Amino acid sequence: MKVTASKSEEERTESVKSYKCLICLKSFIKRSQLTNHTFMAHTNERPYKCKVCGWTSKTLAYLKQHERLHVGEKNYQCSKCPSKFSCWSDRNKHFNQVHDNLWPCEICKRVFKGKEKLARHELIHSDLKNFVCIFCEHRSRTLPNLMSHIGSVHTREKPFPCAECPAEYSQSSSLKAHVRNAHRKEEWVHKCSVCDKKFPHQAVLNRHLRTHTGERPYICSYSGCDKKFPTQGELSRHNKSHVGEKKYICSICGNGFVTTAMLNQHAKIHDKKFSCNICTKMFPSAFFLKVHQKSHSEHRQFKCEECPSSFFIKGQLNNHVRKIHRKLRPFPCSMCDSRFIVQVKRDKHLSATHLNESVQVRDL
């Protein structure tokens, strides 16, 4: 049986979208929607003006959203991390850039963008080392790790130079990480609420926050050793000191190391090939030489806004402001009430004073 709509139903259907824009022919259910559309799409009027900077807006809602930028109000919080934003569009942009297609590792909780990257990472938690070096008996869990080993130990090749500084790398992934961490800091969106430092990922920020809280959640499982560490990586490096023969011997001082990576890291203290042309001091890298050479310059570009002091390095200025003007000591000792301006002094204090004590987490 054929069902037909009544005349009244047909009339209601026809009148559902009865308000049509005469400019673009779009239809609207309500007259108010047509009026708002005409104002927003077909006029240049911006009657709402910001009293601070003069910016103008077509709507009061947009103006109020803009004014939050001046007062620092951030009402739009990311659903995946603690980051907050002044407007919903910035929050959505952050979510798409940082959290879209993220895959967490169930073992160490690190997060990766893409299932393939997670799969490669999970190999580090496996005991399988199927990639064998053609020059020695070294075995690696992944092909990139094996290539890194061959380049750093046997061929000494570093075919991936940084275009912005003298750094060179044996892997393209290492170069990309270097560029992101050293030269693209303006893109970092994760900000520490204690010291205002910014980081590229939430996981990196979480590790950094432990420098303020003193938290060391990773505990050595070897009998008789109760050392604790802030990151899984530091615990893994420490565990190597319990196992394996120290067969990698430094040819200069005779110290032995479990891995070639540890030996190479140690060798840097002997390999000071970058010489200052003013005072002839030697440094292990171009970076340290560049930092040192600023001490010979009379140009102190980092000036304190609260007193006449000026500094060669931005870090010196930050320490000065925290110590002199803010009276801040954001790095607390996890064992006592001592607090420190910089992390390195806190770490030295821990080693000198509390080395054999059980580590506890203290509140800020």
Phi, psi and omega in degrees: 000133182276128181259128179241146179283146177290165182298322181294323178294320179295322180293321179294321179297319181294327185270358181301314179242076187259355181254110186248136176287128182283349182267309183248359176069013174291148181249150182223153182285321184245152177295324180296326177293320178295318180298314179296319179299314181299318181293316184285322189263333190236012175230160178255011182289135176224079190283348184260121188241135177287129181286344183272308187242355178086001179298141182245153183222154177282334183231155178293326180297316178294323179296315179297321177296319179296319184296337177297334179296328183279328183265354179078012180287130181230095185264354184253103183262141177292138181283350183252340183209173184286358184299139178235155185220158182282335181218157184294330181293322177293322178296316180296321178297316177300315182298315182294324182282325190256320191252349183291133178061044180265141181232114181276144173280127183287345183270306185250359176071006173294150184245138183233146179269096181115140182294327181294318179294323176297317181298318178295320180295320184298342178296333182291340178271357180265153177274355181283129176232086188271353183258114187254135179291138180280350182257331182215190183269008180298137179237144181233154178283330183230157178295317177302323178294321178294317178299321178296318178300312181297317181293321184275332185259318189257310185264339182059022180274137175226080189281004182243088180277148175281135182281352185246353178202173184287358184297143177227150184222153180273348179230145177294327179295323178293321177296316180298318179296319178298313181299317180295319185276331185258330188238000182233036185293340179293343180271355182285134185243350184266111188251134177287130181283350181265309186242002176072007175294150179246152185221155184285336184221155178297323180298322178293320177298318180299319177295320180297321182301334179292339176290338178270322183275339184078007182294134178227081188280350184259114189252136177292131185266000181285140183300131178086357180239114182249027181294146180236152186223151181283339182226157177296323181298317179294321177296317180298317178295321178295319182301331180294340178286345180269339185233158172086149178281138178277075187270354179262103188259133175289126183286350183262311184249350176086359178293143180255151182221152183287323183234160176293329179298318178293322178295315180297321178296317178295321184298339181297335180288340178265333187268079179256087187257359180257112187256136175285128182279002179254312183244001177067010175296148182251147182222151184283348180210160178296329180297311181294325176296316181297318178297316180298318185296339176295336180289342178271349183270146176273354182272105178258093190283344182261101186256138178285134181278352185248351177203172184287356184297146175219159189219157178285324188239142182297325179299324177295320178296316180299317178296320179298313181296317180297318186281314189271315189260330181257346183054033183268140172225081191283000182246095182276149173285137181281354185248337182215188184272004180292145177228153187225154182286321182235155184295322185297324178290324177297317181295320177297320178298316179300316182293321184280329189253322189239025188303320186259011181265156178285130184283134177233155179266129179246150177284154176294000000 
